[in-house]
Every structure is written in structure tokens, then in C-alpha cells.
Amino acid sequence: MSETLKHIPVLTPAPVTVAGIAIIATRCISVLMLANELGYDELVNFVHRSAQAWDSTLIFVASQLIFLFELRCAFTLMRGSNRGRWGYVASQVVVLGYMLLASMGWIYPEIFSIHGESNVQIIHHTLLQKLPDAMVLLLLFVPASSRAFFRRR
């Protein structure tokens, strides 16, 4: 009987679908908004400045890889992959860690940093900026339907 149950398609729960779509939409829209805000000349200047030193280039390439990794995680978690869910958690830990360290001036280059008058203000602004990602994580881990969906896979 368990062999026949493996062939029954499992519908993706709404919280998981919403989380996956939210990851894809927020990442793609944020890139479009950044490109629109900077304009062509500033975008080219940003890429050029990022390629001036090896450490800036490394951070820039790493940010692009994380962007692609997050998109991959979104697609795989909507198919029920627990690795996609935990991969997204890992990417958020890396991004938050880098943003906090770069914003406080503890590591260089500070390409993706948040400015503030004090460390408390920097932490506050960084956490506010990561709030949508925290909501996505809640959708992936808190609802019983989400937990059951990833346990079945």
C-alpha cells in the first residue's frame, strides 16, 4: 500500500507556495528597482567600482551567487525539498551576518552595508530590512501544513 501512496501527487501547501513566490518576487523586483534607481550610468559605475579590487570583486560575485542560490532554493522548496528550505535559512544567515559585520565596519569592503549613527541603530535598520525574509521563514517553518509537507519528502 505504501508503494501506491508514493504515486499520489502531494499538493504544495499555501504557506509554502506563498513563501516561494515571495522569495522569487522580492529578489527579482529588488534587482529591477535597484537598476531603475541607479540608472544605466550608475549601474555600470557600481559594477566597475566592484571590480577595482579583488575583495570587492569577491563580495560582488558572492552576492550574485547568493541571489541565484536563493532563487534555486525557492523553486526547490516549492517542490517539497527540505534542502531548499534549509538552504534558504543558510543564505539568510550569511547575508545577515555580512550585512551586520560590514555595516559596523568590522569587515571590508562595505559594499552592501547599512549606515547609522550607532551600532544599535545599524542593527535596528538591518533587522527591519530583513523582516520580509523573516516572514518568509515563518511561513516555511511555523504552519503545521508546511512542516508536514517537508516531512513527507
BALOBA-1460 file (C-alpha; in Angstrom, 3 decimals):
// residues 153
<rec num="1" residu="m" x="0.000" y="0.000" z="0.000"/>
<rec num="2" residu="s" x="2.838" y="2.409" z="0.716"/>
<rec num="3" residu="e" x="4.018" y="1.892" z="-2.872"/>
<rec num="4" residu="t" x="0.724" y="3.258" z="-4.210"/>
<rec num="5" residu="l" x="0.868" y="6.272" z="-1.913"/>
<rec num="6" residu="k" x="4.196" y="7.348" z="-3.425"/>
<rec num="7" residu="h" x="2.499" y="7.958" z="-6.771"/>
<rec num="8" residu="i" x="-0.227" y="10.206" z="-5.378"/>
<rec num="9" residu="p" x="0.755" y="13.831" z="-6.022"/>
<rec num="10" residu="v" x="1.090" y="15.925" z="-2.901"/>
<rec num="11" residu="l" x="-0.283" y="19.429" z="-3.225"/>
<rec num="12" residu="t" x="2.010" y="22.171" z="-2.040"/>
<rec num="13" residu="p" x="0.503" y="23.947" z="0.973"/>
<rec num="14" residu="a" x="-0.429" y="27.589" z="0.540"/>
<rec num="15" residu="p" x="2.194" y="28.921" z="3.024"/>
<rec num="16" residu="v" x="4.990" y="27.149" z="1.135"/>
<rec num="17" residu="t" x="3.716" y="28.408" z="-2.220"/>
<rec num="18" residu="v" x="3.402" y="31.957" z="-0.889"/>
<rec num="19" residu="a" x="6.908" y="31.764" z="0.603"/>
<rec num="20" residu="g" x="8.438" y="30.502" z="-2.652"/>
<rec num="21" residu="i" x="6.693" y="33.126" z="-4.745"/>
<rec num="22" residu="a" x="7.657" y="35.810" z="-2.222"/>
<rec num="23" residu="i" x="11.336" y="34.848" z="-2.432"/>
<rec num="24" residu="i" x="11.306" y="34.942" z="-6.222"/>
<rec num="25" residu="a" x="9.289" y="38.160" z="-6.433"/>
<rec num="26" residu="t" x="11.227" y="40.100" z="-3.803"/>
<rec num="27" residu="r" x="14.603" y="39.150" z="-5.263"/>
<rec num="28" residu="c" x="13.687" y="39.930" z="-8.863"/>
<rec num="29" residu="i" x="11.790" y="43.125" z="-8.062"/>
<rec num="30" residu="s" x="14.593" y="44.376" z="-5.805"/>
<rec num="31" residu="v" x="17.102" y="43.958" z="-8.652"/>
<rec num="32" residu="l" x="14.786" y="45.817" z="-11.032"/>
<rec num="33" residu="m" x="14.184" y="48.604" z="-8.503"/>
<rec num="34" residu="l" x="17.910" y="48.966" z="-7.839"/>
<rec num="35" residu="a" x="18.666" y="49.132" z="-11.560"/>
<rec num="36" residu="n" x="15.904" y="51.702" z="-12.024"/>
<rec num="37" residu="e" x="17.086" y="53.805" z="-9.073"/>
<rec num="38" residu="l" x="20.732" y="53.786" z="-10.136"/>
<rec num="39" residu="g" x="20.175" y="54.222" z="-13.847"/>
<rec num="40" residu="y" x="22.441" y="52.842" z="-16.515"/>
<rec num="41" residu="d" x="25.473" y="55.040" z="-15.823"/>
<rec num="42" residu="e" x="25.483" y="54.463" z="-12.054"/>
<rec num="43" residu="l" x="24.869" y="50.740" z="-12.518"/>
<rec num="44" residu="v" x="27.901" y="50.488" z="-14.796"/>
<rec num="45" residu="n" x="29.873" y="52.612" z="-12.314"/>
<rec num="46" residu="f" x="28.828" y="50.285" z="-9.448"/>
<rec num="47" residu="v" x="29.999" y="47.207" z="-11.346"/>
<rec num="48" residu="h" x="33.214" y="48.995" z="-12.331"/>
<rec num="49" residu="r" x="33.929" y="50.032" z="-8.717"/>
<rec num="50" residu="s" x="33.209" y="46.489" z="-7.564"/>
<rec num="51" residu="a" x="35.825" y="45.185" z="-9.974"/>
<rec num="52" residu="q" x="38.600" y="47.520" z="-8.787"/>
<rec num="53" residu="a" x="39.968" y="45.277" z="-6.040"/>
<rec num="54" residu="w" x="39.878" y="41.539" z="-5.501"/>
<rec num="55" residu="d" x="37.938" y="41.787" z="-2.227"/>
<rec num="56" residu="s" x="35.228" y="43.994" z="-3.771"/>
<rec num="57" residu="t" x="35.017" y="41.654" z="-6.749"/>
<rec num="58" residu="l" x="34.728" y="38.662" z="-4.437"/>
<rec num="59" residu="i" x="31.854" y="40.240" z="-2.485"/>
<rec num="60" residu="f" x="30.110" y="41.301" z="-5.705"/>
<rec num="61" residu="v" x="30.378" y="37.814" z="-7.242"/>
<rec num="62" residu="a" x="29.305" y="36.226" z="-3.948"/>
<rec num="63" residu="s" x="26.215" y="38.453" z="-3.872"/>
<rec num="64" residu="q" x="25.270" y="37.313" z="-7.374"/>
<rec num="65" residu="l" x="25.786" y="33.675" z="-6.400"/>
<rec num="66" residu="i" x="23.635" y="34.114" z="-3.286"/>
<rec num="67" residu="f" x="20.932" y="35.735" z="-5.432"/>
<rec num="68" residu="l" x="20.919" y="32.715" z="-7.772"/>
<rec num="69" residu="f" x="21.122" y="30.289" z="-4.836"/>
<rec num="70" residu="e" x="18.067" y="31.907" z="-3.190"/>
<rec num="71" residu="l" x="16.107" y="31.599" z="-6.425"/>
<rec num="72" residu="r" x="17.100" y="27.945" z="-6.690"/>
<rec num="73" residu="c" x="16.051" y="27.357" z="-3.082"/>
<rec num="74" residu="a" x="12.658" y="28.960" z="-3.781"/>
<rec num="75" residu="f" x="11.969" y="26.663" z="-6.713"/>
<rec num="76" residu="t" x="13.134" y="23.543" z="-4.909"/>
<rec num="77" residu="l" x="11.255" y="24.222" z="-1.683"/>
<rec num="78" residu="m" x="8.009" y="24.639" z="-3.621"/>
<rec num="79" residu="r" x="8.612" y="21.105" z="-4.907"/>
<rec num="80" residu="g" x="8.972" y="19.868" z="-1.345"/>
<rec num="81" residu="s" x="12.730" y="19.791" z="-0.951"/>
<rec num="82" residu="n" x="13.745" y="20.218" z="2.653"/>
<rec num="83" residu="r" x="17.219" y="21.130" z="1.366"/>
<rec num="84" residu="g" x="15.694" y="24.177" z="-0.359"/>
<rec num="85" residu="r" x="14.150" y="25.291" z="2.900"/>
<rec num="86" residu="w" x="17.366" y="24.889" z="4.901"/>
<rec num="87" residu="g" x="19.422" y="26.346" z="2.046"/>
<rec num="88" residu="y" x="17.322" y="29.497" z="2.242"/>
<rec num="89" residu="v" x="17.894" y="29.639" z="6.003"/>
<rec num="90" residu="a" x="21.649" y="29.309" z="5.454"/>
<rec num="91" residu="s" x="21.669" y="32.061" z="2.830"/>
<rec num="92" residu="q" x="19.797" y="34.391" z="5.172"/>
<rec num="93" residu="v" x="22.267" y="33.727" z="7.994"/>
<rec num="94" residu="v" x="25.200" y="34.502" z="5.661"/>
<rec num="95" residu="v" x="23.573" y="37.663" z="4.292"/>
<rec num="96" residu="l" x="22.548" y="38.955" z="7.719"/>
<rec num="97" residu="g" x="25.981" y="38.198" z="9.152"/>
<rec num="98" residu="y" x="27.759" y="40.009" z="6.336"/>
<rec num="99" residu="m" x="25.410" y="42.999" z="6.473"/>
<rec num="100" residu="l" x="25.893" y="43.395" z="10.226"/>
<rec num="101" residu="l" x="29.672" y="42.988" z="10.090"/>
<rec num="102" residu="a" x="30.082" y="45.317" z="7.097"/>
<rec num="103" residu="s" x="27.680" y="47.915" z="8.487"/>
<rec num="104" residu="m" x="29.544" y="48.083" z="11.786"/>
<rec num="105" residu="g" x="32.846" y="48.443" z="9.949"/>
<rec num="106" residu="w" x="34.272" y="45.153" z="11.205"/>
<rec num="107" residu="i" x="34.993" y="43.781" z="7.731"/>
<rec num="108" residu="y" x="35.894" y="45.414" z="4.481"/>
<rec num="109" residu="p" x="34.699" y="46.038" z="1.757"/>
<rec num="110" residu="e" x="31.420" y="47.555" z="2.843"/>
<rec num="111" residu="i" x="29.643" y="47.189" z="-0.496"/>
<rec num="112" residu="f" x="26.343" y="46.060" z="0.994"/>
<rec num="113" residu="s" x="26.156" y="47.912" z="4.277"/>
<rec num="114" residu="i" x="23.649" y="49.998" z="6.165"/>
<rec num="115" residu="h" x="24.707" y="53.290" z="7.666"/>
<rec num="116" residu="g" x="23.651" y="54.552" z="11.071"/>
<rec num="117" residu="e" x="24.851" y="56.744" z="13.885"/>
<rec num="118" residu="s" x="25.362" y="53.906" z="16.371"/>
<rec num="119" residu="n" x="25.653" y="50.134" z="16.360"/>
<rec num="120" residu="v" x="22.192" y="49.840" z="17.908"/>
<rec num="121" residu="q" x="20.711" y="51.922" z="15.093"/>
<rec num="122" residu="i" x="22.580" y="49.871" z="12.480"/>
<rec num="123" residu="i" x="21.300" y="46.606" z="13.976"/>
<rec num="124" residu="h" x="17.770" y="48.007" z="14.121"/>
<rec num="125" residu="h" x="17.807" y="49.123" z="10.460"/>
<rec num="126" residu="t" x="19.363" y="45.850" z="9.320"/>
<rec num="127" residu="l" x="16.772" y="43.755" z="11.131"/>
<rec num="128" residu="l" x="13.977" y="45.912" z="9.718"/>
<rec num="129" residu="q" x="15.359" y="45.380" z="6.234"/>
<rec num="130" residu="k" x="15.428" y="41.597" z="6.782"/>
<rec num="131" residu="l" x="11.877" y="41.499" z="8.217"/>
<rec num="132" residu="p" x="10.275" y="40.252" z="4.947"/>
<rec num="133" residu="d" x="12.757" y="37.369" z="4.871"/>
<rec num="134" residu="a" x="11.890" y="36.550" z="8.478"/>
<rec num="135" residu="m" x="8.207" y="36.410" z="7.489"/>
<rec num="136" residu="v" x="9.067" y="34.012" z="4.657"/>
<rec num="137" residu="l" x="10.972" y="31.816" z="7.111"/>
<rec num="138" residu="l" x="7.957" y="31.814" z="9.417"/>
<rec num="139" residu="l" x="5.786" y="30.623" z="6.520"/>
<rec num="140" residu="l" x="8.220" y="27.777" z="5.885"/>
<rec num="141" residu="f" x="8.627" y="26.605" z="9.486"/>
<rec num="142" residu="v" x="5.615" y="27.584" z="11.617"/>
<rec num="143" residu="p" x="2.402" y="26.339" z="9.924"/>
<rec num="144" residu="a" x="1.677" y="22.671" z="10.562"/>
<rec num="145" residu="s" x="0.939" y="22.163" z="6.852"/>
<rec num="146" residu="s" x="4.421" y="23.431" z="5.933"/>
<rec num="147" residu="r" x="6.160" y="21.195" z="8.464"/>
<rec num="148" residu="a" x="4.149" y="18.156" z="7.354"/>
<rec num="149" residu="f" x="4.846" y="18.908" z="3.677"/>
<rec num="150" residu="f" x="8.617" y="18.855" z="4.203"/>
<rec num="151" residu="r" x="8.460" y="15.784" z="6.455"/>
<rec num="152" residu="r" x="6.732" y="13.755" z="3.721"/>
<rec num="153" residu="r" x="9.518" y="14.374" z="1.238"/>
